[in-house]
């Protein structure tokens, strides 16, 4: 179910079943979020190195009043995606860290700290507890350009 909350210069779109929230702050023209059908993971190609995310989460687009995708978002919108203990376990078992990815129509791309200010926020910040004991949390990214790619967790 989609829940929208609007404040003076901010709109928050919550997709409860996907555990995703998208926060859009004032843009030069009004925009809204439209959820799209999620493709099957097996229908999306792997990268040249064989990479595919382990779990698809959501597919959406942000459009203006005329249903066009703006070329840029200023300020960037915030994408918040829930990760689970299972997502953390898959990353640990693969010998890597949990990363959120998007498909650009050609290949999978990670959200990065440098480009998207991507970070993981655990439900509980426990300094002396191993990562594998964490129950989950949220991946947060800030996006200036967006089309309608599916989003998923790796590995």
C-alpha angles and dihedrals in degrees: 000000000000117000120188125199120184129192129176098289102002138070122193118199114196122194102193101189092049093040091230130138125189118195118196119189123201113308130190088261129017117274136180137195121249120193114223129200113276114239120225113266091232090057093060119081122244121238118263089266090053096256120155126157118255096228132025114215113177146344118209145146133211112223138177127236091281091052092251122136110243114236091230141009117223111208096027117247120241121239116197117187126182119235124197138214086256091056089051091048093052091050092048092047090051090052094244143093127267114267134179116226138188131203114232096194092269108043145357116266128190123233103241136202091234099050103025103021085238118185140159118237112195119215088241123026100218113169098194099041120094117246092246090063091060115107097210143282141183137298111215127197134171115220130199098174126034139163119170109294123153115248126218145164124249152254 
